[in-house]
Amino acid sequence: MHALLQIVLNGILIAITGHGLIGISLVWDKVLLKRRETKNLHSYVFWLGAISVFGLVLIPFGFKMPPLRYAAMGFSAGFLDLLASYFYYSALKSGEASEELAAMGGFAPVATAVIAVPLLNKPIGGQLLGFTLMTIGGFTMFFAEKAPLKKMLPKILIASAGFGMLNVLQKIVFNNTNFVTGYVFFTFGTTIGALLMLVPPSWRRQIFEYSEEATPRSKFWYMVNRFLAGVGSFLVIFAVSRANPALVEAISGVRYVIIFFGAFAITKFRPSWFQEDFTRWVLAAKVAATGLVVAGLVIVGLRGGEGAGGPQ
């Protein structure tokens, strides 16, 4: 029983499951962001943050008021999550689903590792080879085809830096408090960030106008997808509390393995939803990138991957 519990609570396995669920939700996000009633970015990101308020239900299950600096770090991580998500989804609208997400799979782990160097003992959890393979896989998929770099790259870099910083802040908070306390402050920061989006009159008008115009069917699938993404995000955050944050971010390669197969299937069987380029060269490059990600995951899995990454 103890051995089974150890497997279930393994940070690497949790990260793979969480990123897998997010990958499924992101394919559907791409479909939704092509539809008029759900394509408004401000409305989309607002509800993404507002729904996170449900994370506060964890308060009775172990919340303890931490020192002010750790409370501020947890809150800042949540706020950064919403800010990074804005640029993340903006880039998703600019390019193809697989190429943009793959770019995040390359830049975000590097940003996390660089930011972690002065703040954590083990920036990549002692998993250099696995981390490198997964990160190269992200860059390989991104550069497999001609992407609108002028539109996408600035947004990707900002989102990657934001996710990198919040990953490290989360790890510091988890190392010095407990998971529930850190997650509650993270949720609080995300919720406040969403409420601040209502301050500019033009944003507020867009948020509520597009929400009212959406059909019941669109609202239903949006909420289902947000629930799926929420579970995935929760598992990824939990994985950060159990393993090295840069390694958890590198495992986001699982997302674009799923994105790759999902985008390929939709392009072939439901092209009215969205279409992506799958010429022979592009297909070969993306298969190679997928192989690098899988190889990195195997190496990390074989070596354990439980680098705690404690604070300096």
C-alpha positions as CSV (number, residue, x, y, z in Angstrom):
1,M,0.0,0.0,0.0
2,H,2.8,2.4,0.9
3,A,4.6,1.6,-2.4
4,L,1.4,2.3,-4.4
5,L,1.0,5.6,-2.5
6,Q,4.6,6.6,-3.4
7,I,3.9,5.9,-7.1
8,V,0.6,7.9,-7.0
9,L,2.4,10.8,-5.3
10,N,5.4,10.7,-7.6
11,G,6.0,14.3,-8.9
12,I,7.0,13.2,-12.4
13,L,4.0,11.0,-12.9
14,I,1.7,13.7,-11.5
15,A,3.3,16.2,-14.0
16,I,2.8,13.9,-16.9
17,T,-0.8,13.4,-16.1
18,G,-1.4,17.1,-15.5
19,H,0.3,18.2,-18.7
20,G,-1.5,15.5,-20.6
21,L,-4.9,16.9,-19.5
22,I,-3.8,20.4,-20.3
23,G,-2.7,19.3,-23.8
24,I,-6.2,17.9,-24.5
25,S,-7.8,21.1,-23.3
26,L,-5.5,23.3,-25.4
27,V,-6.5,21.5,-28.6
28,W,-10.1,22.4,-27.7
29,D,-9.0,25.9,-26.8
30,K,-7.7,26.3,-30.4
31,V,-11.1,25.2,-31.7
32,L,-12.9,27.6,-29.4
33,L,-10.7,30.6,-30.2
34,K,-11.7,30.2,-33.8
35,R,-15.3,30.8,-33.0
36,R,-16.7,34.3,-32.8
37,E,-18.6,33.9,-29.5
38,T,-15.5,32.6,-27.7
39,K,-12.6,34.1,-29.5
40,N,-12.4,37.4,-27.6
41,L,-9.1,37.2,-25.7
42,H,-10.1,39.4,-22.7
43,S,-13.3,37.5,-22.1
44,Y,-11.5,34.2,-22.4
45,V,-8.7,35.0,-20.0
46,F,-11.0,36.7,-17.5
47,W,-13.1,33.6,-17.1
48,L,-10.0,31.5,-17.0
49,G,-8.9,33.4,-13.9
50,A,-12.3,33.9,-12.3
51,I,-13.0,30.2,-12.3
52,S,-9.8,29.6,-10.2
53,V,-11.7,31.1,-7.2
54,F,-12.9,27.6,-6.5
55,G,-9.4,26.7,-5.3
56,L,-10.3,28.6,-2.1
57,V,-12.4,25.6,-1.0
58,L,-9.1,24.0,0.1
59,I,-8.8,26.5,3.0
60,P,-10.3,24.1,5.7
61,F,-7.9,21.3,4.6
62,G,-4.5,22.5,6.0
63,F,-4.3,26.2,5.4
64,K,-2.0,28.1,7.8
65,M,-1.1,31.7,7.6
66,P,2.5,31.9,6.5
67,P,5.1,34.7,7.0
68,L,4.2,37.8,4.9
69,R,7.0,37.3,2.3
70,Y,5.8,33.8,1.4
71,A,2.2,35.0,1.3
72,A,3.4,37.7,-1.1
73,M,5.3,35.2,-3.2
74,G,2.3,32.9,-3.5
75,F,0.0,35.8,-4.4
76,S,2.5,37.1,-7.0
77,A,2.8,33.7,-8.6
78,G,-1.0,33.6,-9.1
79,F,-1.1,37.1,-10.6
80,L,1.8,36.2,-12.9
81,D,0.0,33.1,-14.0
82,L,-2.9,35.1,-15.4
83,L,-0.6,37.7,-17.0
84,A,1.5,34.9,-18.6
85,S,-1.7,33.1,-19.7
86,Y,-2.9,36.3,-21.5
87,F,0.2,36.3,-23.7
88,Y,0.1,32.5,-24.0
89,Y,-3.4,32.5,-25.5
90,S,-2.7,35.6,-27.6
91,A,0.2,33.6,-29.2
92,L,-2.1,30.6,-29.6
93,K,-4.4,32.8,-31.7
94,S,-1.5,34.1,-33.8
95,G,-0.1,30.7,-34.9
96,E,-0.8,27.1,-35.2
97,A,-1.6,25.1,-32.1
98,S,1.3,22.7,-32.2
99,E,4.0,25.2,-33.1
100,E,3.1,27.8,-30.5
101,L,2.8,25.3,-27.7
102,A,6.0,23.6,-28.8
103,A,7.8,26.9,-28.6
104,M,6.5,27.3,-25.0
105,G,7.8,23.8,-24.4
106,G,11.3,25.1,-25.4
107,F,11.4,28.6,-23.9
108,A,9.5,28.1,-20.7
109,P,11.8,25.3,-19.2
110,V,14.9,27.3,-20.1
111,A,13.4,30.5,-18.5
112,T,12.5,28.4,-15.4
113,A,16.0,27.0,-15.1
114,V,17.7,30.4,-15.6
115,I,15.5,32.1,-13.0
116,A,16.0,29.1,-10.6
117,V,19.8,29.3,-10.7
118,P,20.2,31.9,-7.9
119,L,17.1,30.8,-6.0
120,L,17.1,27.0,-5.9
121,N,19.8,24.4,-5.0
122,K,19.1,22.3,-8.1
123,P,17.8,24.4,-11.0
124,I,17.0,21.3,-13.2
125,G,16.9,18.7,-10.4
126,G,20.1,16.9,-11.5
127,Q,18.4,15.8,-14.8
128,L,20.5,17.6,-17.4
129,L,20.1,14.9,-20.2
130,G,16.4,14.4,-19.9
131,F,15.8,18.1,-19.5
132,T,17.9,18.9,-22.5
133,L,16.2,16.3,-24.7
134,M,12.7,17.5,-23.8
135,T,13.6,21.2,-24.3
136,I,15.3,20.5,-27.7
137,G,12.2,18.7,-28.7
138,G,10.2,21.9,-28.1
139,F,12.5,24.0,-30.2
140,T,12.6,21.4,-32.9
141,M,8.8,21.4,-33.3
142,F,8.7,25.2,-33.3
143,F,11.3,25.6,-36.0
144,A,9.9,22.7,-38.1
145,E,7.9,25.2,-40.2
146,K,7.7,28.8,-41.1
147,A,5.9,30.5,-38.2
148,P,4.8,34.1,-37.9
149,L,7.7,35.0,-35.6
150,K,7.1,38.7,-35.5
151,K,3.6,38.1,-34.2
152,M,4.3,35.1,-31.9
153,L,7.9,35.4,-30.6
154,P,7.5,38.5,-28.3
155,K,4.3,37.0,-26.8
156,I,6.0,33.6,-26.3
157,L,9.0,35.2,-24.6
158,I,6.9,37.2,-22.2
159,A,4.7,34.2,-21.4
160,S,7.8,32.0,-20.9
161,A,9.4,34.5,-18.5
162,G,6.2,34.8,-16.6
163,F,5.7,31.0,-16.3
164,G,9.3,30.6,-15.4
165,M,9.2,33.1,-12.5
166,L,5.9,31.8,-11.2
167,N,7.2,28.2,-11.2
168,V,10.2,29.2,-9.1
169,L,8.1,31.4,-6.7
170,Q,5.7,28.5,-6.2
171,K,8.5,26.1,-5.4
172,I,9.9,28.5,-2.8
173,V,6.5,28.9,-1.2
174,F,5.9,25.1,-1.1
175,N,9.3,24.5,0.4
176,N,8.6,26.9,3.2
177,T,4.9,26.3,3.9
178,N,2.6,23.5,2.7
179,F,0.8,22.7,-0.5
180,V,-2.6,23.9,0.6
181,T,-1.3,27.2,1.9
182,G,0.7,27.9,-1.2
183,Y,-2.1,26.9,-3.5
184,V,-4.7,29.1,-1.7
185,F,-2.5,32.2,-2.1
186,F,-1.8,31.3,-5.7
187,T,-5.5,31.1,-6.3
188,F,-6.1,34.3,-4.5
189,G,-3.6,36.1,-6.8
190,T,-5.2,34.7,-10.0
191,T,-8.7,35.7,-8.9
192,I,-7.6,39.3,-8.0
193,G,-5.9,39.5,-11.4
194,A,-9.1,38.5,-13.1
195,L,-11.1,41.1,-11.2
196,L,-8.6,43.8,-12.2
197,M,-9.4,43.0,-15.8
198,L,-12.9,44.5,-15.2
199,V,-11.4,48.0,-14.4
200,P,-10.8,49.2,-17.9
201,P,-14.3,50.0,-19.4
202,S,-13.4,48.6,-22.8
203,W,-12.2,45.3,-21.4
204,R,-15.3,45.1,-19.1
205,R,-17.6,45.7,-22.0
206,Q,-15.9,43.0,-24.2
207,I,-15.9,40.5,-21.3
208,F,-19.7,40.7,-20.7
209,E,-20.8,41.3,-24.3
210,Y,-19.0,38.2,-25.6
211,S,-20.2,36.2,-22.6
212,E,-23.8,37.1,-23.3
213,E,-23.5,36.4,-27.0
214,A,-22.1,32.9,-26.5
215,T,-24.6,30.1,-27.2
216,P,-25.6,27.7,-24.4
217,R,-23.7,24.9,-26.3
218,S,-20.5,27.1,-26.5
219,K,-20.8,28.0,-22.8
220,F,-21.2,24.4,-21.8
221,W,-18.2,23.1,-23.7
222,Y,-16.1,26.1,-22.6
223,M,-16.9,25.2,-18.9
224,V,-16.2,21.5,-19.5
225,N,-12.9,22.4,-21.1
226,R,-12.0,24.9,-18.3
227,F,-12.7,22.1,-15.7
228,L,-10.4,19.8,-17.6
229,A,-7.7,22.5,-17.8
230,G,-8.2,23.3,-14.1
231,V,-7.6,19.7,-13.0
232,G,-4.5,19.6,-15.2
233,S,-3.2,22.9,-13.8
234,F,-3.9,21.8,-10.3
235,L,-1.9,18.6,-10.9
236,V,1.0,20.5,-12.4
237,I,1.1,22.9,-9.4
238,F,1.0,19.8,-7.1
239,A,3.9,18.3,-9.1
240,V,5.9,21.5,-8.6
241,S,5.5,20.9,-4.8
242,R,6.9,17.4,-5.3
243,A,9.6,17.8,-7.9
244,N,11.9,20.3,-9.5
245,P,10.0,23.2,-11.2
246,A,12.2,23.3,-14.3
247,L,11.8,19.6,-14.8
248,V,8.0,19.8,-14.4
249,E,8.0,22.6,-17.0
250,A,10.1,20.5,-19.4
251,I,7.6,17.7,-19.1
252,S,5.1,20.1,-20.8
253,G,6.5,18.3,-23.8
254,V,3.7,15.8,-23.1
255,R,1.3,18.5,-24.1
256,Y,2.6,18.9,-27.6
257,V,2.8,15.2,-28.2
258,I,-0.9,15.3,-27.6
259,I,-1.3,18.5,-29.5
260,F,0.6,17.0,-32.4
261,F,-1.7,14.0,-32.7
262,G,-4.9,16.0,-31.9
263,A,-4.1,18.7,-34.5
264,F,-3.2,16.0,-37.1
265,A,-6.5,14.2,-36.5
266,I,-8.6,17.4,-36.6
267,T,-6.8,18.6,-39.8
268,K,-7.6,15.2,-41.5
269,F,-11.1,14.6,-40.2
270,R,-12.5,17.9,-39.0
271,P,-10.8,20.6,-41.1
272,S,-13.7,23.0,-40.6
273,W,-12.5,23.3,-37.0
274,F,-9.0,24.3,-37.9
275,Q,-6.2,23.2,-40.2
276,E,-2.4,22.9,-39.8
277,D,0.5,22.3,-42.1
278,F,1.4,18.6,-42.3
279,T,3.7,18.4,-45.4
280,R,6.3,15.6,-45.5
281,W,9.1,17.7,-44.0
282,V,6.9,19.2,-41.3
283,L,5.5,15.8,-40.4
284,A,9.0,14.3,-40.2
285,A,10.3,17.1,-38.0
286,K,7.4,17.0,-35.6
287,V,7.7,13.2,-35.3
288,A,11.4,13.7,-34.5
289,A,10.5,16.3,-31.9
290,T,8.0,14.0,-30.4
291,G,10.7,11.3,-30.2
292,L,13.0,13.6,-28.3
293,V,10.3,14.4,-25.8
294,V,9.5,10.8,-25.2
295,A,13.2,9.9,-24.9
296,G,13.7,12.7,-22.3
297,L,10.7,11.5,-20.4
298,V,12.0,7.9,-20.3
299,I,15.4,9.1,-19.0
300,V,13.8,11.2,-16.3
301,G,11.5,8.4,-15.4
302,L,14.4,5.9,-15.1
303,R,16.5,8.2,-13.0
304,G,13.6,9.1,-10.6
305,G,13.4,12.8,-11.3
306,E,12.5,13.8,-7.7
307,G,15.0,16.7,-7.4
308,A,13.5,18.8,-4.7
309,G,15.1,22.0,-5.8
310,G,15.1,23.4,-2.3
311,P,15.9,27.1,-1.7
312,Q,19.5,28.3,-1.4
